[in-house]
Amino acid sequence: MKFQRIQDLRTDSDLSQKQISEVLHISQRSYSHYETGSRGIPIEMLIRLADYYNTTIDYLVGRTDNKAPIK
């Protein structure tokens, strides 16, 4: 499964894969695999990404189109 939304959020924020991989404490190559869907994203990485972008895991994985977290 390709995770287009994490790629879109990254590029909309003018960030490189390297910059996001440093936030996640993983290699750029591992992060690249997450974006392309060639490797599944562990839940702890989804949590970190959702927190970083101030959104929900459901938004990241395409279960909702509501980008804002529920308050």
VENSUL-V868904 format. One record per residue. N is the residue number from 1. SS is DSSP state (H for helix, E for strand, C for the rest). NEAR is the number of other ideal C-beta (glycine too) atoms within 12 Angstrom. D_CENTER is the distance of its C-alpha to the mean C-alpha in Angstrom with 1 decimal. Layout:
BEGIN
n=<N,N>
ss=<SS,SS>
near=<NEAR,NEAR>
d_center=<D_CENTER,D_CENTER>
END
This chain:
BEGIN
n=<1,2,3,4,5,6,7,8,9,10,11,12,13,14,15,16,17,18,19,20,21,22,23,24,25,26,27,28,29,30,31,32,33,34,35,36,37,38,39,40,41,42,43,44,45,46,47,48,49,50,51,52,53,54,55,56,57,58,59,60,61,62,63,64,65,66,67,68,69,70,71>
ss=<C,C,C,H,H,H,H,H,H,H,H,H,C,C,C,C,H,H,H,H,H,H,H,H,C,C,C,H,H,H,H,H,H,H,H,H,C,C,C,C,C,C,H,H,H,H,H,H,H,H,H,H,H,C,C,C,H,H,H,H,C,C,C,C,C,C,C,C,C,C,C>
near=<18,19,29,19,31,39,24,19,24,29,16,14,19,9,24,17,25,17,16,31,26,17,22,31,14,23,16,21,15,23,32,25,23,34,32,19,18,15,19,16,30,17,13,14,29,26,18,25,35,28,17,24,28,16,30,25,27,18,26,36,26,20,14,17,13,14,19,14,16,13,6>
d_center=<12.9,10.9,7.5,8.7,6.9,3.6,6.8,8.9,7.4,7.6,11.0,12.2,11.9,13.9,11.9,12.2,10.3,12.9,12.2,8.6,10.0,12.8,11.0,9.7,13.2,12.7,14.1,12.8,14.0,12.0,8.7,10.4,11.3,7.9,7.5,11.1,11.3,14.0,12.8,11.4,8.6,10.8,10.8,11.0,7.7,6.3,8.9,8.1,4.7,6.9,9.7,8.7,8.1,10.9,10.0,10.2,8.7,11.2,9.8,6.3,8.7,11.4,13.9,14.7,14.8,15.3,12.6,14.7,14.7,18.0,20.6>
END
